[in-house]
């Protein structure tokens, strides 16, 4: 019973310390700079119909606390669920596509035509979760816990239209699979540091997915 009470106290302590506002402040500190303008190109137009430009880097919701009390097994869980400002991945996609397309000589392949891209879907949501387990046996118990970030997988989907003298010559849509994986809290690592590590991985993932899009696009046109 002592260990059960300790587990509950730890869960309540972490839950009260890591408020939704605190989580948003951590993300804001890492993902600042939302005033950066989107890059432009003389032959690539990138439309962002889902872009909601706000000042906040994220909006975090409180997940539903869960308790599973059984006779020989208990599980406790709480979570914080941030949704990033869509400007963060869209600005990253925008700059990466334009830079990488120039490197891959997309303009030359279009041969005087222009291309219009529409970013339809991007990954923006993840959860930071604390989960603890207690299994009771006759004369002893086993306890194991986990603090981790779990991305809500969402493939990037971008539609395209190729235009010659404002007349559409080809159109399509390309999807790039989301390869994200859960990230666990390391020994003696703070939640702030883990969140920063995750956001760094996230930003690099968005860049890699954007490059994959350009590679797929080159194969289609």
Steps between C-alpha positions, in 0.01 A plus 500: 500500500790735576636466146153547356458828688848612388411433138180702531685788666763506223231499232312786667822697551606472137148576382478817710851621404469447127197716431377562146640854523840369608502260205416784260780711650751220441393471136496878453859520626614247238270586207507881521521722195151458354533840331736354238353558154439211264751475216388573145612375159459616141374159387359334815184620673421337834144529630427440868121479547535343846735767631368677809756767581487574873759628741510186716740222402263235636176434681522223759202305628488291815450132426255301705663348809459123505507255788458127449455343847492122497560246775863424414579775251470879493580746223511879521524735206481872427597697192541842346406530132657794315392599149764707326415814311469380140728786396795310651495196266360696203781759513749212522341320205485822300868589536623141460300434182617821331865449593507128419305546174762749384776255587324219309443731197122478505475829311698360208282188492184711489641665187329836536194371681404594855380281782240568767516297822230470766599370843198302619619300801794529740580338838457745789387308810677287758444391857731506799394212723589366844400138549568292810424135572480297818462122500436336836602146590475302821807637680638759262403744226645620169487863396597658170434844362552694183502865395493541123392712206273326253446673162154493346595369159383702202640462150584811302269539201569761233300555182663643189395668175737567212408804291612627161376850418245460784362182342518183708706228331524248786381458855524247780564449869796351681506347848812456711472255791559626853796301643483644854548276804445539876782663696569391859632711785865416562659445839546834683353687202247777560163509327600836351814346346305199369242729341777706337660182366165387359437836329847488345426152364160625382645795309760278332229247415289770332802602291570140397133443408503820292804377308328165444206689354724678249665170403159339442380804308798482264412138422139592416557793269 
